[in-house]
Amino acid sequence: MKRFGQVIGIKPEHFKKYCEYHAEVWPEVLEKIKECNISNYSIFHKDNQLFAYFEYTGDDFEADMKKMAADAKTQAWWAIMEPMQQPVKNRSEGEWWANMEEVFHLD
């Protein structure tokens, strides 16, 4: 299992709507996330920043992310979410949510 932390901005004027959508995530989107070997997924908010944490239990993260990205229902969800988000300036090329480096963990 590999742990992931990611960060992205949220436009303040969209935060309430973003929360409303995430209170009722489409079942097909949740199923695809699970199908792509992601579990223990949380999103936190502080000062117009979103922090996501999830655990990946598969053996080919890149392939699973391509599978998720190819899903029509996931694409429709992202089309609604992306205009609400504001990617951080220092993200790596090709990232929407910026991946973070884990520097400490305690089980």
N, C-alpha and C positions, 0 to 999 in steps of 0.2 A: 504494500500500500504506500502511495506517495501523497503527501499533504500539499495543497496549493493555497496560496494567499494571493489575492488580486485586488487592485484598487482602480477606481474610476470616479470621476466627478458626477454629480447629479445636478441638473439645472434647478435652482430653488423653486422656480415657478411650476415645475413638474413633479416635485417630490411627493405631494399628496396623491396625485394620480398614479405615480409609480408604486406607492404603497398599496393603493386600492387594487391594482393589477396583481401585485404579489400576494395579496390576501386570498386571491382566487386564481392561482396559476392554472392555465389550461391543463387538463389531465394528460393530453397527448404530449405536451412539452415535458411534464414530469416523468412520464413513461420513457421518453427518449433519453432524458438525462440518466435515468437508471440503466437503461439498455446500453448506454455508452460508459458504463462502469464508474459512474460518479455517485457518491453517497455522502452522508453527513454534510450536506450543503447548507450554508447559512450566508445571509447578506446582512451586514451591519451598516449603520449610518452615523456620521459625525461631521458637522460643519460642511455640509454639501459634498461630502466624500462618501462613497460606498466602498466597503471592504467585504470581499467574498472569501469564504473558506470552504474548501471541499476536499474530499479524499477520493483518490483514483485507485481502483483495484484491478484494472485491466493490465494487459501486457503490451499494448500499442496505443499510447495516448494520441499520437498524431492521426492514426487511422480512425480512432473513435471520435475525435473532434471533426474530422472530415465527414464522417457518417452523420453526426449531429447537424453539421452545417448544410448537408444535402437534404435534410428533412423539411418538407414544405410547411408543416405546422410550426416548426421551430423558426423557420425563416419569417413567417408571418408574425410570430411573437417578437422576434428581433426587430422587425420593421416598426413595431410600435414602441419598443423600449429604446432603441438607438437615438431617436431625436430628443429623448429626455436626458440622455447621458452626455457627459463632457469628458472625453478621454484626457488623461494627464499628459502634460507636455513632454515628459521624459520617458514615455513608453518606448519600447523597442519597435522597430519597423515591423509592420504586420500585426501588431497587437491592438486590440480595442480596449479590453481590460488589461492593465499593466500587471504582469507577473511580478511577484515579490520573492525575495530570497529568505528562506527560513534560517534564522540565526539561533533559535533556541526552541527546545521541545522537552516536555516532561510528561511521561505517562504515569 
